[in-house]
Amino acid sequence: MDFIKTTEGNICILAVVGRMDTLTAPEFEAKCAECAAEGATRIVVDLSSLEYISSAGLRSILASAKKLKALGGGLSFCCLSGIVNEVFAVSGFSKLMPVFPTRQEALAKA
């Protein structure tokens, strides 16, 4: 899994590329922690290039969201497609987490 990290104002944008599974999920948590350490407690996660997400990936999202909430921030997601969108819908994550069709919408509401 790879990340493309950018910022817009005080919002960290993480574009996730590849697969988020048992082996790579801790990397997601580490990147979110890195953003928070740099002062960005609002993170928009662009999943347009994420090919697969497992239950371990979902757990890392929950753990990161909980840590950011404690700091007064949160996670938003955008650009879900295919199997990733399906997993978010079936697991109920699309109701638990803010999910937007475009990055621009996610940034406007972050």
N, C-alpha and C positions, 0 to 999 in steps of 0.2 A: 504494500500500500504506500502511496505517495501523497504528499500534500502540497498544495500551492497556497501559500499564506500571504494575504494582503490585508491592508487596513483601509478603512474609510472613516475618517473622523476618529471616534473612540470605539469603533466596532471592528473586531477582528473577523476576517472572512477566511474560512478554510474550505478550499475545494479539495475533496477527497477523491483519489484516483485508485482504482483496483478493487480489492476485496477486503472487507472488514470481518475477520473471523477470529478464532481463538488465538492465533499467532499474532495478528496485527492489531486487535482491539486495544491493547495497552498503549500502542502508539497514538491512537486517537485521544485517549485520556491525557497522555503526556503533552500533546499539542495544545489541548484545551487549557491545561495547567500553565503551559508556556505563555499563552495569550493572556491569561489572568495575571501571571507574574509581571507581565509588561503593562498591566493596568487596564486591559480590555476585558470587562466582565460580560459584555454582550458579544456573542459569537454567532455569526451566520454561517451555516454549514451547507455548502453547495454540493449536492450529491449527484449531479448530472453525469459524472464519470465513475460513480461507484457501481460495480458490476454485481456485487453480491454482499449480503449482510447476514450474519448468523446471530443466534441468540447471545453469543458472547459480545458481538458488536452492539446489540441492543442494551446489554448490561452496561457496557462502557459509556453509552450515551446517557443512560439513567444516572450513573455515578457522576459523570461530568456535569449534568444538569443540576444535580443536587449540590455539588460544590459551588457552582456558579450562583445558584439561588441564595446560598448562604452569604455570598458576597454582594447580594443585591442585583445580580445580573441574570443571564439566562441564555439558552440555546434556541435558535430558530433554524429551520431547514428549508431548503428550496431545491427546485429542479429535480424532484424524484421521478424516476421512470422505471418501467419494466418490473423486474422481480423486487427491487428495492421498494418501489411504491406499493407493491402487493404485500410485502412483509410488514411495512408500516401500517397498512390498512387492517390486515388480519390480526396483528398483535395489539391493535388499539393505539399505537404510538401516534398516528395521525390525529387522534383526539386528545392525547396527553401533551403533545408538543406542538408549538406553532409551525405549520407547514404551509409554504407558499409556492405558487407555480413558477415564479421568476425571482431572480436575485434582487431585482429592483424593488419588488413588493416586500421581500423579506427585510431589506435594508430600511425601507420606509417605516416598517412596523417594529423594528428591533429596538 
